[in-house]
Structure formats: structure tokens, C-alpha cells
Amino acid sequence: MPLSDDQPHTRTRLPVGEQPSSQLNGRQPRPLRTLLAVLVVVTLLVVAISIANHGKPDPGGTARSSDHATPTAPVGAGPAPSGDQPVGTTSNGIPSGYPHTDQGAQSAATNYAVALGGADMFRADTRHTIVTTIADPAALPTLQTRLDQGFGGDTAARYGLDAQGHAPKGLTFVSRTVPVGTKQTGYNDAEAKIEVWCSGLAGLAGEHSVQPVTANWFTMTLSLRWTAGDWKLSDYASRPGPAPMPGDQQAATADEITGAVQQFGGFRYAR
């Protein structure tokens, strides 16, 4: 039966070797032993992961095998950007010396679209230099005649330019073509047909302009021929669009457009 609190209390001391085990269990583990145990567990995990991954193929090995590998586009994103390294030579300010490949033809077509859409095409002297530089010699006379008709006379007057293609005093004429993408629609070792989707700027920038600078979208089709070790233009055509929906953006003032045109240079587009 239980003892009452009135009973006298006695204390028994056991020998050291016979102390209860509960006292031993109350001891705290040594920090050094705990640290060593954790390090052993971590090491074993690292070794196990290394063994599990050993022999698996490297997903980036193929991409690193060549500096010219074509990146893969996400599903639904359309073709990935592609192309050879930019050409390293120019002729009359236009890149030249393109590779004798499909990608070389696309690079040539892209640069020729930029040249054909520039303000220099509205002046006879610079236009003739551009066409002579990019045209297949066999097609040069026909192309020169077509482009003289397309950029001179009524076209120049419609933009407010004089017969020499100069803007009125105090105004800046703007004509720039910005390639968005290319598509090859025919290719062999001798000829190529490339479509270049473009955005363009054209008009007179400045106060009291009757032809303010506007943006438009169009697609140029350029036929190229491999001639004398380079891709040269043999024919061209242009059609409107495809044009995206215009953004909800306030148009710049005449001064802002003039400043942008004078401060921001255009690009060559070898790729």
C-alpha cells in the first residue's frame, strides 16, 4: 500500500556500477559525434546521386558540339532565329561575300531588302550605286530601269521630294526598312527565292510636313542568283502585310521623330 508523508524518509546509495540506466539515457550526445554523423550521411547521399546519374546522356552535348548550331524554338513559337556568322566584307556600304548556302542566300536577301528600302534609293546617283552593287550583272539593266521608275518621278513627288530626291528645307526625309524575318521558298546551288517580312518607316519629319512619317508592313520577295562567288539580286516584288494590330501608343511629335532619325543610325542585317 502507499506510504503516507508522515513516514520517515530514507535514501539508498547504490554502487557506481549499479546506477539505473535512466541516468545514462539522460546524457546529451557529444557535438563532435553528431557533426561526424551528419557528414557521413551527406557524403553517402552525394555518392548515391552520382552513381544514379552516371551514364545518362548530356542533354546539352549536341548543342555544344558546334558554334553554328541552330537554336530550337518552343512549340508554337515559329522558326527559331538562324543564320551563319555575319559576313565580314562590304561593298559600297552593303555587306557582301555571302556563303554559298541557303542561309547565305537569306542573309543576302535581308541586306538587299534594307538597301532597297533606304532613303538613298530616292536619289538617282546613290540609287544607281546601290543597284550596281547588289544586282546580278545580267539583270542589271532591267532592274535599273524598274527601280528608276519606282523611286523617281511621281513617287518622289508624292513624298514631297524634288527631282533629285532632296527634301524641302527644314524637313528630313525618312525611309527605312526593318526586316522582321525571312523564309526560303526555293533554293538550289544556282538560284534562291527568299521572302523577307518587313516593317518600314517613310515620310517627311519636321514642322509643317504634309507627309508625316508613318509605319507600314510589307513582304518583299527577292530572287537571287549565284554569280561570281556571291548571291546577287535578279528580280524582286513586294506585297502589303501581314500587318499586326496597331498598339495603343501616342504618336511622337514632329521634333521627336526628326531627332530620332538624326540620332539613331540604321543597321545592316547580315545574319
C-alpha positions in Angstrom: 0.0 0.0 0.0 1.2 3.6 -0.5 3.2 5.2 2.2 2.0 8.3 3.9 4.0 11.5 4.0 4.4 11.0 7.8 6.7 8.0 7.3 10.4 8.7 7.9 12.3 9.1 4.6 15.4 7.1 3.8 17.8 7.3 0.9 19.7 4.3 -0.5 23.0 4.8 -2.4 23.9 2.1 -4.9 27.4 1.3 -6.0 28.6 3.1 -9.1 28.4 0.1 -11.3 24.7 -0.4 -10.4 23.3 3.0 -11.2 20.0 2.9 -13.0 20.2 3.0 -16.8 17.8 6.0 -17.0 20.5 8.2 -15.7 22.7 7.2 -18.6 20.0 7.9 -21.1 19.7 11.5 -19.9 23.2 12.4 -21.0 23.4 14.8 -24.0 25.2 13.5 -27.1 28.6 14.9 -27.8 28.6 17.7 -30.5 31.6 16.2 -32.3 29.9 12.8 -32.7 26.8 14.5 -34.1 28.7 16.5 -36.6 30.6 13.4 -37.8 27.3 11.5 -38.2 25.8 14.3 -40.3 28.9 14.5 -42.6 28.8 10.7 -43.2 25.1 10.9 -44.2 25.7 13.8 -46.6 28.6 12.1 -48.2 26.6 8.9 -48.7 23.8 10.9 -50.4 26.2 12.6 -52.7 27.8 9.3 -53.7 24.4 7.8 -54.3 23.2 10.7 -56.6 26.5 10.5 -58.6 26.0 6.8 -59.1 22.4 7.3 -60.2 23.3 9.9 -62.7 26.3 8.1 -64.1 25.9 7.2 -67.8 22.9 9.4 -68.5 23.3 11.3 -71.9 24.2 15.0 -71.6 21.2 17.0 -73.0 23.5 19.9 -73.9 26.2 17.9 -75.6 24.9 18.2 -79.1 24.3 21.9 -78.8 27.9 22.5 -77.6 29.4 20.4 -80.4 29.1 23.2 -82.9 29.2 27.0 -82.6 26.7 27.3 -85.5 24.0 25.0 -84.1 20.5 26.3 -84.8 18.6 27.0 -81.6 15.3 25.2 -81.1 12.2 27.3 -80.8 9.5 26.5 -78.2 6.5 24.6 -79.6 4.1 27.1 -81.3 6.7 29.9 -81.4 7.5 29.6 -85.1 11.0 29.0 -86.6 13.9 29.9 -84.3 16.3 32.7 -85.3 19.0 31.2 -87.5 21.9 32.0 -89.8 25.6 31.9 -90.4 28.1 34.2 -88.8 27.8 37.8 -90.2 29.8 38.5 -93.4 32.9 40.4 -92.8 33.2 42.4 -96.0 31.2 45.2 -97.6 30.9 46.9 -101.0 29.7 50.5 -101.2 28.4 50.1 -97.6 26.4 46.9 -98.3 27.6 43.6 -96.9 28.9 41.2 -99.5 30.6 37.8 -99.7 27.8 35.6 -98.6 28.2 31.8 -98.1 27.0 29.6 -100.9 24.2 28.1 -98.8 20.5 28.6 -98.1 21.4 30.7 -95.0 23.8 32.8 -97.1 21.0 33.5 -99.6 18.7 34.5 -96.7 21.4 36.9 -95.3 21.9 38.4 -98.7 18.1 38.9 -99.3 17.8 40.5 -95.9 20.5 43.1 -96.5 19.3 43.8 -100.0 15.8 44.5 -98.6 17.3 47.1 -96.2 19.3 48.7 -99.1 16.2 48.8 -101.4 14.1 50.4 -98.7 16.5 53.2 -97.7 16.3 56.9 -98.4 19.3 56.7 -100.8 17.1 54.9 -103.3 15.2 58.2 -103.9 18.4 59.9 -105.2 19.5 58.9 -108.7 23.2 58.8 -108.1 23.1 56.8 -104.9 20.3 54.5 -106.3 22.5 53.6 -109.3 25.4 52.7 -107.0 23.2 50.5 -104.8 21.7 48.7 -107.7 25.0 48.1 -109.4 26.4 46.7 -106.1 23.6 44.2 -105.4 22.4 43.2 -108.9 23.3 40.2 -111.0 25.1 41.8 -114.0 22.8 40.0 -116.4 19.7 41.5 -114.7 21.2 45.0 -114.0 19.7 46.9 -117.0 16.2 45.7 -116.3 16.4 46.2 -112.5 17.9 49.7 -113.0 15.0 50.7 -115.3 12.4 49.4 -112.9 13.9 51.0 -109.9 14.3 54.3 -111.6 10.6 54.3 -112.4 9.7 53.1 -108.9 11.7 55.7 -106.9 11.9 58.7 -109.2 9.3 61.0 -110.7 5.9 60.7 -109.3 7.0 58.6 -106.3 9.5 61.2 -105.1 7.0 64.0 -105.7 4.4 62.1 -103.6 6.7 62.3 -100.6 7.4 66.0 -101.3 10.9 65.5 -102.7 12.4 67.4 -105.6 13.6 65.8 -108.9 16.9 65.0 -107.2 15.3 63.3 -104.3 16.0 66.0 -101.7 13.6 67.1 -99.0 12.4 70.7 -98.7 14.4 73.0 -96.5 13.8 72.4 -92.8 12.4 68.8 -93.3 14.1 65.4 -93.1 13.1 62.6 -95.4 12.8 59.2 -93.7 12.8 55.9 -95.5 13.9 52.8 -93.6 13.2 49.1 -93.9 13.5 46.9 -90.8 13.4 43.1 -91.5 11.4 41.0 -89.1 12.0 37.6 -90.6 12.9 35.6 -93.7 11.5 32.5 -95.4 13.1 30.5 -98.2 10.6 29.5 -100.9 13.1 28.0 -103.3 16.7 27.1 -103.3 19.4 25.3 -105.4 23.1 25.9 -106.0 22.4 28.4 -108.7 19.3 30.3 -107.6 17.3 31.1 -104.5 14.0 32.8 -103.8 13.6 34.4 -100.4 10.7 36.3 -98.7 11.6 39.0 -96.2 8.8 40.2 -93.9 9.5 43.9 -93.1 8.3 46.9 -91.2 9.1 50.3 -92.8 9.1 54.0 -92.0 8.6 56.6 -94.7 7.7 60.3 -94.8 8.9 63.8 -94.1 9.9 64.6 -90.5 9.6 68.2 -89.3 7.2 71.1 -88.7 4.5 71.7 -91.3 5.2 68.4 -93.1 2.4 67.4 -95.4 3.7 63.8 -95.4 4.4 62.8 -91.8 6.4 59.7 -91.1 4.2 56.6 -91.0 4.9 52.9 -90.3 3.8 50.2 -92.7 4.2 46.4 -93.0 5.1 44.5 -96.2 6.8 41.4 -97.6 9.5 41.5 -100.2 10.2 38.6 -102.5 13.8 38.6 -103.7 15.1 36.3 -106.4 18.9 35.7 -106.2 21.5 34.1 -108.4 24.9 32.8 -107.5 27.2 34.9 -109.6 31.0 35.4 -109.4 31.2 33.9 -105.9 28.3 35.8 -104.3 24.5 36.0 -104.2 23.2 38.8 -106.4 19.7 40.2 -107.0 18.0 39.1 -110.2 14.4 40.1 -109.5 12.1 41.5 -106.8 8.5 42.0 -105.8 6.6 43.5 -102.9 3.2 43.0 -101.4 1.4 44.6 -98.3 1.4 42.9 -94.9 1.0 40.9 -92.9 0.4 43.8 -90.5 -0.2 43.4 -86.8 -2.9 45.3 -84.9 -1.6 48.9 -84.1 -0.7 49.4 -80.5 -2.4 51.9 -78.2 0.5 54.3 -78.3 0.6 58.0 -78.7 2.4 59.2 -81.9 5.6 61.2 -81.5 5.8 64.9 -82.3 7.5 66.1 -85.5 10.5 67.2 -83.4 10.8 63.9 -81.7 10.7 62.0 -85.0 13.3 64.3 -86.5 15.6 63.9 -83.5 15.3 60.1 -83.6 16.1 59.9 -87.3 19.1 62.1 -86.9 20.4 60.5 -83.7 19.7 56.8 -84.4 21.6 55.1 -87.2 20.2 52.2 -89.2 21.5 48.7 -89.3 22.9 46.2 -91.7 21.3 42.8 -91.3 23.8 40.1 -92.3 23.0 37.1 -90.1 
